[in-house]
Amino acid sequence: MTSELGRRARLAAAVCVLSLAAHAKGLTAPLLDYHFHRQVNTAAIARNYWREDRPLLRPRIDWAGPGDQLAATELPVEMWLHGKLWPLFGLGETWGRILSVLASALTALMLFLLFERELGTEAGFCGAALFTVMPVEIYFGRTVQPEAAALLFFVAALYFWDRALEPGRSRGAWLAATLSAFLSIGLKLPYAHIFIPLLALSWRRLGRAALTDARTWAAGLAATGGVLAWYVYASRGVYVVPTHAKEFTILLGYDHLPHIFTFLIVSRFPELIATYAGLAFFFFGARVVLVRRRDAFWLAWLGGTFVHLLALGMYGQVHEYTCLPLAAGAAGLMGLGLKILVDKARAAAPERRAWAAAGVALLVAAVPVHAAFRIGHWYRQGFEYVGRAGEAAAAVRRPGDLFLTNCMAPSLLLYYMDRRGWSEEFSTYPDDLHAMMERYRKLGARYLASEKKGLFGEPDGPLWKEFRGRGAPLWDDGSLVIFPLPPENDGVRPSLISLIPRRPGK
């Protein structure tokens, strides 16, 4: 191995180690931190893969009654692998975090390789390293969601497509790029905007010939066709993520578009992506690549991801992880900007060199410090009432009994109780709460579980009074309560329905 290859290998290893360190916090924590609902959904489907030994293309949910039903979800590659690993070493759901952390480390490595091709070895290392400590990447690079894997394949598609366009047009690189694009979009449908920078790479290499290039069209059709085939199949299942056009449009909220545009610029980008200190690096890098060179690929990557975030509307604003592709692109320009500042510090007059180097070092250190302060609260555990849910369910009755849970997240309480059944947020049923409960009772639900607050708060919760009036709860540890469902024709008294607060529009 030559000295240059050895140096590159050490830089690549350093990037991976830094990524692993950045994502180590909360690795074994329960899935009750920020964005808990999606993490629990993902883990529940993965656990079903393990228990039922289901094939890859049959993801099933177990929170909609006594039987498993097809999950209307993304391409379940990561959930399937999570399920297969579930029993190893007794780690269970922790494998979901481990898979995300490993995917994030590989993403950092792929970014180093991609940035190195585009900007040089030093700038590539700086960009990949800065990416690992961006706030949005630190947190969502280790959650039990498909985000980390989707971003890995997003970056891999760009890297391999650039290689596939080199003289000789490598078929292996073409296949790797096509498969990566399919997996990226399949795992996260909004990542379909990857075709914008991919086409820009073709344009930069082939010019106008890119518009008629057979391999470019074949790659796009293969990736798109595979994703469409999966969503047509999955759309028959029970809602987990949007799979129908109407489900997408409900989430967009385009009437707030001016606010969303402003929010992306003044809040999301400086707070969760570049950080305030990183804006200095981004400015110097963007001035070279976007302004002076007007590089089509980088303009398409950053511009395409920004437009895609606007197109996601309120969904993109609420779900911070949607900006991960923008963060990856910004990291490259930040890495170049850092190299420029380092070079300026080295070239400074001797009496100023130490001060210049200290200033650059301070800016670098400010990026992870900003992240620590900005997203520290995301790691906090919530929903303490589910802590003994499994013990509670086991104490009440046998595993086959069905529960109705009062919970805003469909899978949350059922997952930690390790029971099947249904979940509803009772406060959204001010007029027909009794009918709702009776419907689930007829479907087989025999027990009702709820956090002991609100409608079930002691002593004044309307449903606490109603159920407690019939007898003692089967479980009550002060935070979680379980009652038997009332027998037929003995539902919630109408006089108590009027005590349930109404929500606007209900």
C-alpha positions as CSV (number, residue, x, y, z in Angstrom):
1,M,0.0,0.0,0.0
2,T,1.4,3.4,-1.0
3,S,1.7,6.2,1.5
4,E,-1.2,8.0,-0.3
5,L,-3.5,5.0,-0.2
6,G,-2.6,4.5,3.5
7,R,-3.4,8.1,4.2
8,R,-6.8,7.9,2.5
9,A,-7.5,4.7,4.4
10,R,-6.8,6.3,7.7
11,L,-9.0,9.3,6.8
12,A,-11.8,7.0,5.8
13,A,-11.5,5.0,9.0
14,A,-11.4,8.2,11.0
15,V,-14.7,9.3,9.4
16,C,-16.3,6.0,10.3
17,V,-15.1,6.1,13.9
18,L,-16.3,9.7,14.3
19,S,-19.7,8.7,13.0
20,L,-20.0,5.7,15.3
21,A,-19.0,8.0,18.3
22,A,-21.5,10.7,17.3
23,H,-24.4,8.1,17.2
24,A,-23.5,6.2,20.3
25,K,-25.7,8.2,22.7
26,G,-28.9,6.4,23.6
27,L,-28.0,3.3,21.6
28,T,-29.7,0.9,24.1
29,A,-32.4,3.3,25.2
30,P,-36.1,2.4,24.8
31,L,-37.9,3.8,21.8
32,L,-39.6,6.5,23.8
33,D,-37.5,9.5,22.8
34,Y,-38.3,12.0,20.1
35,H,-40.3,10.7,17.2
36,F,-41.3,7.7,19.2
37,H,-44.4,6.8,17.2
38,R,-42.5,6.0,14.0
39,Q,-39.8,4.1,15.9
40,V,-42.3,1.9,17.7
41,N,-44.2,1.2,14.5
42,T,-41.0,0.1,12.8
43,A,-39.9,-2.1,15.7
44,A,-43.4,-3.7,15.9
45,I,-43.2,-4.7,12.3
46,A,-39.7,-6.0,12.7
47,R,-40.7,-8.0,15.8
48,N,-43.5,-9.6,13.7
49,Y,-41.0,-10.6,11.0
50,W,-39.0,-12.4,13.8
51,R,-42.0,-14.1,15.5
52,E,-43.9,-15.1,12.4
53,D,-40.8,-15.8,10.2
54,R,-42.4,-13.9,7.4
55,P,-40.7,-13.3,4.0
56,L,-39.4,-9.9,3.0
57,L,-42.4,-8.8,1.0
58,R,-45.0,-9.6,3.7
59,P,-44.7,-6.9,6.4
60,R,-47.4,-7.3,8.9
61,I,-48.8,-5.1,11.7
62,D,-50.2,-6.6,14.9
63,W,-52.0,-3.5,16.3
64,A,-55.2,-3.8,14.3
65,G,-57.0,-6.8,15.8
66,P,-56.4,-10.4,16.5
67,G,-54.7,-11.3,13.2
68,D,-51.8,-9.9,11.3
69,Q,-52.6,-7.6,8.4
70,L,-50.5,-6.3,5.5
71,A,-48.7,-3.1,6.4
72,A,-49.0,-0.2,4.0
73,T,-45.4,0.8,4.5
74,E,-42.2,1.6,2.6
75,L,-40.1,-1.1,1.1
76,P,-39.4,-3.1,4.3
77,V,-35.8,-4.1,3.7
78,E,-34.5,-2.7,7.0
79,M,-37.4,-3.9,9.1
80,W,-37.0,-7.4,7.7
81,L,-33.3,-7.4,8.5
82,H,-34.1,-6.0,11.9
83,G,-36.5,-8.9,12.5
84,K,-33.9,-11.5,11.4
85,L,-31.4,-10.0,13.9
86,W,-33.9,-9.6,16.7
87,P,-33.1,-12.7,18.7
88,L,-29.3,-12.4,18.4
89,F,-27.5,-11.7,21.7
90,G,-30.9,-10.8,23.3
91,L,-30.7,-7.3,21.8
92,G,-34.2,-7.2,20.3
93,E,-35.3,-3.7,19.4
94,T,-31.8,-2.4,19.9
95,W,-30.8,-4.0,16.6
96,G,-32.9,-1.3,15.0
97,R,-30.6,1.4,16.4
98,I,-27.5,-0.6,15.6
99,L,-28.5,-1.0,11.9
100,S,-29.1,2.8,11.7
101,V,-25.8,3.6,13.3
102,L,-23.9,1.2,10.9
103,A,-25.8,2.7,7.9
104,S,-24.8,6.2,9.1
105,A,-21.1,5.2,9.3
106,L,-21.3,3.8,5.8
107,T,-23.0,7.0,4.6
108,A,-20.1,9.0,6.1
109,L,-17.7,6.8,4.2
110,M,-19.6,7.1,1.0
111,L,-19.7,10.9,1.4
112,F,-15.9,10.9,1.9
113,L,-15.5,9.0,-1.4
114,L,-18.0,11.2,-3.3
115,F,-16.6,14.5,-1.9
116,E,-13.1,13.4,-2.6
117,R,-13.9,12.9,-6.3
118,E,-15.6,16.3,-6.4
119,L,-13.5,18.5,-4.1
120,G,-10.3,16.7,-3.2
121,T,-9.2,14.4,-0.4
122,E,-8.8,17.0,2.4
123,A,-12.1,18.8,1.6
124,G,-13.8,15.4,1.3
125,F,-12.6,14.3,4.7
126,C,-13.7,17.7,6.2
127,G,-17.1,17.5,4.6
128,A,-17.7,13.9,5.7
129,A,-16.5,14.6,9.2
130,L,-18.7,17.7,9.6
131,F,-21.7,15.7,8.3
132,T,-21.4,13.3,11.2
133,V,-21.8,16.1,13.8
134,M,-24.7,17.9,12.1
135,P,-27.6,18.0,14.6
136,V,-30.2,16.4,12.3
137,E,-27.7,13.6,11.4
138,I,-26.6,12.9,15.0
139,Y,-30.1,12.1,16.1
140,F,-31.9,10.7,13.1
141,G,-28.8,8.7,12.2
142,R,-29.5,6.3,15.1
143,T,-33.3,6.2,15.3
144,V,-35.3,3.0,14.5
145,Q,-36.5,4.3,11.2
146,P,-35.5,3.8,7.6
147,E,-34.0,7.3,7.3
148,A,-30.4,6.3,7.8
149,A,-30.6,3.4,5.3
150,A,-32.4,5.6,2.8
151,L,-29.8,8.3,3.0
152,L,-27.0,5.7,2.6
153,F,-28.5,4.5,-0.6
154,F,-29.1,8.1,-1.7
155,V,-25.4,8.9,-1.4
156,A,-24.4,5.5,-2.9
157,A,-26.5,6.2,-5.9
158,L,-24.8,9.5,-6.6
159,Y,-21.3,8.0,-6.1
160,F,-21.8,5.0,-8.3
161,W,-23.7,6.9,-11.0
162,D,-20.8,9.3,-11.3
163,R,-18.5,6.3,-11.7
164,A,-20.9,4.7,-14.2
165,L,-20.5,7.8,-16.4
166,E,-16.8,7.5,-16.7
167,P,-15.1,6.4,-19.9
168,G,-15.9,2.7,-20.4
169,R,-19.3,3.1,-18.7
170,S,-18.9,0.4,-16.1
171,R,-21.9,-2.0,-16.0
172,G,-21.2,-2.8,-12.3
173,A,-21.3,0.8,-11.3
174,W,-24.5,1.3,-13.4
175,L,-26.1,-1.7,-11.6
176,A,-25.0,-0.5,-8.2
177,A,-26.3,3.0,-8.9
178,T,-29.7,1.8,-10.1
179,L,-30.1,-0.6,-7.2
180,S,-29.1,2.1,-4.8
181,A,-31.6,4.6,-6.3
182,F,-34.4,2.0,-6.1
183,L,-33.6,1.2,-2.5
184,S,-33.3,4.8,-1.5
185,I,-36.7,5.8,-3.0
186,G,-38.3,2.5,-1.9
187,L,-37.2,3.2,1.7
188,K,-38.3,6.9,1.6
189,L,-40.6,7.8,-1.3
190,P,-39.8,11.6,-1.0
191,Y,-36.2,10.7,-2.0
192,A,-37.5,10.5,-5.6
193,H,-35.9,13.9,-6.0
194,I,-32.6,12.1,-6.3
195,F,-33.3,12.0,-10.0
196,I,-32.5,15.7,-10.2
197,P,-28.8,15.4,-9.1
198,L,-28.5,12.1,-11.0
199,L,-29.6,13.8,-14.2
200,A,-27.3,16.7,-13.5
201,L,-24.4,14.2,-13.2
202,S,-25.3,12.8,-16.6
203,W,-25.6,16.3,-18.1
204,R,-22.2,17.3,-16.7
205,R,-20.6,14.2,-18.2
206,L,-22.6,13.7,-21.4
207,G,-24.0,17.1,-22.2
208,R,-27.2,17.1,-24.4
209,A,-26.6,13.4,-25.1
210,A,-27.8,12.7,-21.5
211,L,-31.3,13.4,-22.7
212,T,-31.2,10.4,-25.1
213,D,-28.7,8.2,-23.3
214,A,-30.2,4.7,-23.1
215,R,-28.5,3.8,-19.9
216,T,-29.7,6.9,-18.1
217,W,-33.3,6.1,-19.2
218,A,-33.0,2.4,-18.3
219,A,-31.7,3.2,-14.8
220,G,-34.5,5.7,-14.2
221,L,-37.2,3.4,-15.5
222,A,-35.9,0.4,-13.5
223,A,-35.7,2.2,-10.2
224,T,-39.1,3.9,-10.7
225,G,-40.8,0.8,-11.9
226,G,-39.6,-1.2,-8.9
227,V,-40.8,1.5,-6.4
228,L,-44.2,1.8,-8.1
229,A,-44.7,-1.9,-8.1
230,W,-44.1,-2.1,-4.4
231,Y,-46.4,0.8,-3.5
232,V,-49.2,-0.7,-5.7
233,Y,-48.8,-3.9,-3.7
234,A,-48.4,-2.2,-0.2
235,S,-51.3,0.2,-0.8
236,R,-53.7,-2.7,-0.1
237,G,-52.6,-2.8,3.5
238,V,-53.4,-1.0,6.8
239,Y,-52.1,2.5,7.0
240,V,-48.6,2.9,8.4
241,V,-47.2,5.6,6.0
242,P,-49.0,7.3,3.0
243,T,-49.4,5.0,0.0
244,H,-52.3,6.7,-1.7
245,A,-52.3,10.1,-3.3
246,K,-55.1,11.4,-1.0
247,E,-53.1,10.4,2.0
248,F,-50.1,12.5,0.8
249,T,-52.1,15.6,0.0
250,I,-53.7,15.7,3.4
251,L,-50.2,16.2,4.9
252,L,-49.0,19.0,2.7
253,G,-50.6,22.2,3.9
254,Y,-49.6,24.3,1.0
255,D,-51.5,27.3,2.4
256,H,-48.5,27.7,4.8
257,L,-45.9,27.7,2.0
258,P,-44.6,31.2,2.6
259,H,-44.0,30.4,6.2
260,I,-42.4,27.0,5.3
261,F,-40.0,28.8,2.8
262,T,-38.9,31.3,5.4
263,F,-38.6,28.6,8.1
264,L,-36.2,26.5,6.0
265,I,-33.9,29.5,5.5
266,V,-33.9,31.1,8.9
267,S,-34.4,28.1,11.2
268,R,-34.1,24.6,9.7
269,F,-30.8,25.2,7.8
270,P,-28.8,27.2,10.4
271,E,-30.2,25.3,13.4
272,L,-30.4,21.6,12.4
273,I,-28.2,21.4,9.3
274,A,-25.2,23.6,9.1
275,T,-25.3,25.2,12.6
276,Y,-24.5,28.8,13.0
277,A,-20.8,28.3,13.0
278,G,-21.0,26.0,10.0
279,L,-22.6,28.8,8.0
280,A,-19.1,30.3,7.7
281,F,-17.8,27.1,6.1
282,F,-20.8,26.8,3.9
283,F,-20.4,30.4,2.7
284,F,-16.8,29.9,1.5
285,G,-17.5,26.6,-0.1
286,A,-20.7,27.7,-1.8
287,R,-19.0,30.8,-3.2
288,V,-16.5,28.6,-5.0
289,V,-18.8,25.7,-6.2
290,L,-22.1,27.4,-6.7
291,V,-21.1,31.0,-7.7
292,R,-17.8,30.7,-9.4
293,R,-18.0,27.3,-11.0
294,R,-21.8,27.1,-11.3
295,D,-21.4,23.4,-11.0
296,A,-24.5,21.7,-12.4
297,F,-24.4,18.7,-10.1
298,W,-24.1,20.7,-6.8
299,L,-26.7,23.2,-8.0
300,A,-29.0,20.3,-8.7
301,W,-28.3,18.5,-5.4
302,L,-28.8,21.5,-3.2
303,G,-31.5,23.2,-5.3
304,G,-33.4,19.9,-5.8
305,T,-33.4,19.0,-2.2
306,F,-34.6,22.5,-1.2
307,V,-37.4,22.3,-3.7
308,H,-38.3,18.9,-2.5
309,L,-38.6,20.2,1.1
310,L,-40.9,22.9,-0.1
311,A,-42.9,20.3,-2.0
312,L,-43.3,18.3,1.2
313,G,-45.1,21.3,2.7
314,M,-46.1,21.0,6.4
315,Y,-45.0,17.3,6.4
316,G,-41.4,18.4,5.7
317,Q,-41.6,21.1,8.4
318,V,-42.9,18.8,11.1
319,H,-40.5,15.9,10.2
320,E,-37.0,17.2,10.6
321,Y,-35.4,14.1,9.1
322,T,-36.7,15.0,5.6
323,C,-33.8,17.5,5.4
324,L,-31.1,14.8,5.6
325,P,-30.3,14.8,1.9
326,L,-29.9,18.6,2.1
327,A,-27.6,18.2,5.1
328,A,-25.5,15.7,3.1
329,G,-25.1,18.1,0.2
330,A,-24.4,21.1,2.5
331,A,-21.7,19.1,4.3
332,G,-19.7,18.8,1.1
333,L,-19.6,22.6,0.6
334,M,-18.9,23.1,4.3
335,G,-15.9,20.7,4.0
336,L,-14.5,22.7,1.1
337,G,-15.1,26.0,3.1
338,L,-13.3,24.5,6.1
339,K,-10.3,23.6,3.9
340,I,-10.2,27.1,2.4
341,L,-10.2,28.6,5.9
342,V,-7.5,26.2,7.0
343,D,-5.4,27.1,4.0
344,K,-5.9,30.8,4.8
345,A,-4.8,30.2,8.3
346,R,-1.7,28.4,7.2
347,A,-0.8,31.2,4.8
348,A,-1.3,33.9,7.4
349,A,1.6,36.0,8.6
350,P,3.6,34.2,11.4
351,E,2.4,36.6,14.1
352,R,-1.3,35.9,13.1
353,R,-1.1,32.3,12.2
354,A,-1.8,30.9,15.7
355,W,-4.8,33.2,16.1
356,A,-6.2,32.3,12.7
357,A,-5.8,28.6,13.4
358,A,-7.5,29.0,16.8
359,G,-10.4,30.8,15.2
360,V,-10.9,28.0,12.7
361,A,-10.6,25.4,15.4
362,L,-13.2,27.3,17.5
363,L,-15.6,27.3,14.5
364,V,-15.1,23.5,14.1
365,A,-15.7,22.8,17.8
366,A,-18.8,25.0,17.7
367,V,-20.6,22.7,15.3
368,P,-21.0,19.7,17.7
369,V,-21.4,22.0,20.7
370,H,-24.3,23.6,18.9
371,A,-25.8,20.2,18.2
372,A,-25.5,19.1,21.8
373,F,-27.5,22.2,23.0
374,R,-30.0,22.2,20.1
375,I,-31.1,18.5,20.2
376,G,-30.3,17.4,23.7
377,H,-34.0,17.3,24.6
378,W,-34.7,14.9,21.8
379,Y,-33.0,12.1,23.8
380,R,-35.3,12.5,26.8
381,Q,-37.5,9.5,27.5
382,G,-41.2,10.0,27.8
383,F,-44.3,7.9,28.3
384,E,-43.2,6.5,31.6
385,Y,-46.5,4.9,32.0
386,V,-45.6,2.1,29.6
387,G,-42.6,1.1,31.7
388,R,-44.5,-1.8,33.4
389,A,-47.0,-2.4,30.6
390,G,-45.7,-5.9,29.8
391,E,-45.9,-6.8,33.5
392,A,-49.4,-5.3,33.7
393,A,-50.7,-7.3,30.7
394,A,-49.2,-10.5,32.0
395,A,-50.8,-10.0,35.4
396,V,-54.3,-9.3,33.9
397,R,-54.8,-12.3,31.5
398,R,-53.2,-14.6,29.0
399,P,-51.4,-13.5,25.9
400,G,-54.3,-14.2,23.5
401,D,-56.7,-11.7,25.1
402,L,-57.4,-8.5,23.0
403,F,-57.0,-5.0,24.4
404,L,-58.5,-1.6,23.5
405,T,-55.9,1.1,24.4
406,N,-56.4,4.8,24.9
407,C,-53.3,6.1,23.2
408,M,-52.5,8.7,20.5
409,A,-50.0,6.3,18.7
410,P,-51.7,3.2,17.4
411,S,-48.8,0.8,18.2
412,L,-47.3,2.3,21.4
413,L,-49.1,0.8,24.3
414,L,-49.9,-2.5,22.6
415,Y,-46.2,-2.9,21.6
416,Y,-45.0,-2.5,25.2
417,M,-47.8,-4.6,26.6
418,D,-46.9,-7.2,23.9
419,R,-50.5,-7.8,23.2
420,R,-52.8,-7.5,20.2
421,G,-55.8,-5.3,19.9
422,W,-56.7,-1.8,18.8
423,S,-55.9,1.7,19.8
424,E,-57.9,4.9,19.8
425,E,-57.3,8.4,21.2
426,F,-60.5,8.6,23.3
427,S,-60.5,12.4,23.6
428,T,-61.3,12.6,19.8
429,Y,-64.6,10.8,20.4
430,P,-66.7,13.3,22.3
431,D,-70.1,12.3,20.8
432,D,-69.8,8.6,20.1
433,L,-67.3,7.3,22.6
434,H,-69.7,4.6,23.8
435,A,-70.4,3.4,20.3
436,M,-66.7,3.2,19.6
437,M,-66.0,1.1,22.7
438,E,-69.0,-1.1,22.0
439,R,-67.7,-1.7,18.4
440,Y,-64.4,-3.0,19.6
441,R,-66.0,-5.0,22.3
442,K,-68.0,-6.8,19.7
443,L,-64.8,-7.4,17.7
444,G,-63.3,-9.2,20.7
445,A,-61.7,-6.6,22.9
446,R,-62.0,-7.6,26.6
447,Y,-59.8,-5.1,28.4
448,L,-59.2,-1.4,28.3
449,A,-55.8,0.1,29.1
450,S,-54.9,3.7,29.4
451,E,-52.5,6.2,31.0
452,K,-54.0,7.3,34.2
453,K,-54.7,10.9,33.3
454,G,-57.2,12.9,31.4
455,L,-60.4,11.0,30.9
456,F,-59.0,8.3,33.2
457,G,-57.4,10.6,35.7
458,E,-58.2,10.0,39.4
459,P,-60.5,11.2,40.9
460,D,-62.3,13.5,38.5
461,G,-61.7,11.8,35.1
462,P,-65.2,11.0,33.6
463,L,-64.2,7.5,32.5
464,W,-62.3,6.9,35.7
465,K,-65.5,7.6,37.6
466,E,-67.6,5.4,35.3
467,F,-65.3,2.4,35.3
468,R,-64.3,2.7,38.9
469,G,-67.9,2.8,39.8
470,R,-68.3,-0.8,38.5
471,G,-65.3,-2.1,40.5
472,A,-61.6,-2.0,41.1
473,P,-59.2,-1.9,38.1
474,L,-57.4,-5.0,37.2
475,W,-54.2,-3.0,37.2
476,D,-53.3,0.3,38.7
477,D,-49.7,1.3,39.4
478,G,-50.4,5.0,39.5
479,S,-49.6,5.7,35.9
480,L,-51.2,2.8,33.9
481,V,-54.7,1.5,34.5
482,I,-56.4,-1.5,33.1
483,F,-60.2,-2.2,33.4
484,P,-62.4,-4.9,31.9
485,L,-64.6,-3.6,29.2
486,P,-68.2,-3.2,30.3
487,P,-70.6,-6.0,29.2
488,E,-73.1,-5.4,26.4
489,N,-75.7,-2.8,27.1
490,D,-73.8,-1.4,30.0
491,G,-71.7,1.2,28.3
492,V,-70.6,4.7,29.3
493,R,-73.5,6.7,30.7
494,P,-74.8,9.5,28.5
495,S,-74.6,11.9,31.5
496,L,-70.8,11.4,31.5
497,I,-70.4,12.0,27.7
498,S,-71.2,15.7,28.2
499,L,-68.2,16.0,30.6
500,I,-65.7,15.0,27.9
501,P,-64.1,18.2,26.5
502,R,-64.8,18.7,22.8
503,R,-62.1,19.4,20.3
504,P,-62.5,22.1,17.6
505,G,-64.1,20.7,14.5
506,K,-65.4,17.6,16.3
